Amino acid sequence: MEGKSSFPITTWALDDRPREKLLLKGKTALSDAELIAILIGSGNRQESAVELSKRILADFHNNLNELGKQSVETLTSYKGIGEAKAISIVAAMELGRRRRFEAALERKVITSSASVFELMQPIIGDLDHEEFWVVYLNNSNKVIQQTQLSKGGITGTLVDVRLLFKMVLQVGAVAIILVHNHPSGTLKASQADKQLTEKLKLAGQSLDIKVLDHVIVTQKAYFSFADNGIL
């Protein structure tokens, strides 16, 4: 086993590859299926652990939240998943749920446009392309989560309004803050920026969802629609 790492990954047993990949490339390099494959260790005679994990995930719409709701009995209905493997999956999903809960207790409170910049600059401030993000807030202005909605520029990539407000309802947000970056460093709202903001503001009104701000982020500074009275 000591010399195993000297062989190319293609020579490793299929069930060993996710573990080796984690060691070589880090945990974030693995797909959901590969992480689950590590939990179950092996597949069945027809499928590797990764293939079996992909099939299980597909049955739950590739949604970890849906997988986390499944019982040991449901998981053991899959060939190659015995009680011990099913328990490992259930336990891992529960740990993930508890971790999310603990993170929720430490949610950042948005008190100003400056706090939006502090939250989002490390994520999009240094990018060489434009991304559009939404920050979802609860009724205490605490961040529930932040999600990328599009990539490539507001003019080049249409923002899916339905997808945005679907997510708002799913996470239970009562307000949102729109954020995108300007890789050029220009702190000026374009006409497209203004039109999109107004469109989302009007859409939110029908659902009683407030659009509190739209913040343009650059590497070192930001522009707030709310602060400049154009929201």
N, C-alpha and C positions, 0 to 999 in steps of 0.2 A: 504493500500500500504506500510505502514511503516515496516510491518513485513515480506514483500515479500522475502527479502534476506535470511530468515531463512529456506525457503523451497528449496529442491533440484531442480536443473535446469530442471530436467525431468518433474516437475509439472508446469513449467511456460508455458504460451501460446507460440506456435511456433514462432509467430511474435515478441515476447518480448525477446527471447533468445539471439539474437545477441547483443542487447543493454546491457543486463545483463552480457554477456560474456566480453564485452569491459570494463565494470566497474570492473569486478572481475580479469580479466587477462591482460588487456591492449589492445590497438589498434592493435599491431602487431600480436596478437594471432588470429585475425579474418581473414578469407579467403576473397577474392574479393567479392564473392557472399554475404557473411554476411555483409560486409560493404555497399554494394548496398541495401541489405535488410533493413538496418537502414534508408537509404535515403527514401525508398518507404513506410516504415512503416507497410504495410500489403500486403497480396497477394490477391488471389481470392478464390472462394468457393472450388476449387479443389486443390489449392497449397498454401503453406505458403509463406511468403515473401522471405525466403531463397530459396525455391524450384523454385519460379518464377524467382528469380535473377539468379540462376544456368542455367535455360533454356534460358534466354536472353543472358547470357554470352556465352553459348555453340553455339548459332547462330552466334556469332561473334568470333568464334575460341578461346574463353576464353582469348581474347586479349583486354585489356583496351584501347589501342590506337585505335583499330577498333570501340569499343563501343563509344569512344569519338567523332567519326566522324558522329554518327547517329543524325538524326533530331528529333525534338519533334514528328513530324508526324509518323516517323518510330516506335518510342517507344510506342506511343499510340495504335499501332496495336495489342499490347499484351493485352490479357484479364487481367484486374486488374491494368493496367497502364493508368491512366487518364492524363489529361494535366498537372495538378499540380505535379504529380509524375515524369512525363517525364521531366518537366522543372528542377526539383530537380537533376535528373541524369545528364542532359546536363550542368547545372551550376557547379556541382561537378567535372565533367570531364574537364570543362574549367578552373576551379581553379587549377586542377592538371597540366594542360598544362602550365599555367602561372607560376606555381611554378617551373616547370622544366626549363622554360625560364630564370627565375631569377637566378636559380642555375647555368645555363650555363654562365651567365655573370660573375660569380665568379669562373670559372673553374681554377683548379690548373695547373700551368705551370710546365712541367717536364724539368728541366735544367740539371739534372745529375742522376746518379744511386742512389745517396743519397736521392734525392727527390722521387724516386720510392720507396725506403725503407720507407720513412716517410709516403707515401700514403698507402702502403700495409701492413706494419708491424702490425698496429692495427687490421687488418682484418684476417691475416693468421699467424702472427708471434708466437702466443701462442697456436696454435692448436696441438692436439695430433695425427692428421692424415694429410696426404699430400693432398693439393689441388693445382690445376693448374688454374691460372687466366690470363686474357688478359686485358691490359690497351689500350684503343683505343684513338688515338690522332688526332687532326686536324692539318692543315698545320702550325699552330703557336706553335705546341707541347703542346697545352692545352688538358687536359683530357676531352674527351667526356663522357666516362663512363668506368667502369671496371666490368668485368663479369667473374664468375666462369665457366670454361669450363669442368673440370672434378674433381673428388674427389676419393681419394684412392691411389694415386701414379701414376707416369707416366708409370712405368712398369706394374702396375696392372690395369690401366684404360687407354684405348686408347683415345687419343685426336682426336676428330672429326675435321679434317682439313676443310672439306666442311662447317661444322657449323660455324667454326671460321671465315672463309672468307665471309660467308653469312652475319654474323653480321657486319663485317668490312664494307661491302657495304651498309647495311641497315642504319648504323649510320653515314655514310659519312666520315669514318676515312681515313687518308692517310698514317698513320704509326701505328705500334703496338709495345708494349713491353710485352714480356712473363714473367710471374712471377709464381714461385711456392715455397713452403716452405719445409724445411727439419726439421721435428719434432725432429730428433736426435741431431740437433745442428751442424751437419757436414757442413762445408762450402767448399764443393768440388763437382764439376760437374761430374755426372756419365756419362758413355758412352751413356746410353739411353737419358740423358739430351742433350748431344751434337748432337746425331743423330736426335732427334726431332727438335732441333733448326735449324739444316741445312735443314731438310725437309720443315719446315715452311718458312724459308728464301727463298728457291727456289720456293715454291708455291706463295709466295708474289710477287716475281719478275715478274711473268707472268701477274699479275694484277696491277703492278706498286705500290705495297704496301710495304713499308719498315719495316723490323723487326729491330728496333733500338737497342734492348738489350734483354737479358734474365737474370733475376735477381733471385737468390736463396735467400730466406729470412729465417732467424732463429729468435729466441726470441730477440737477442741483436745485431745481425750483418747481413751482406749480402755479396753475391758474385755476381759480375757483369761480364757477358761474354764479354761485350764491353770493360770494363776497363782492362780486362786481355787478350785482343786480340784474343779471340777464337770465335768471332761471324762471 
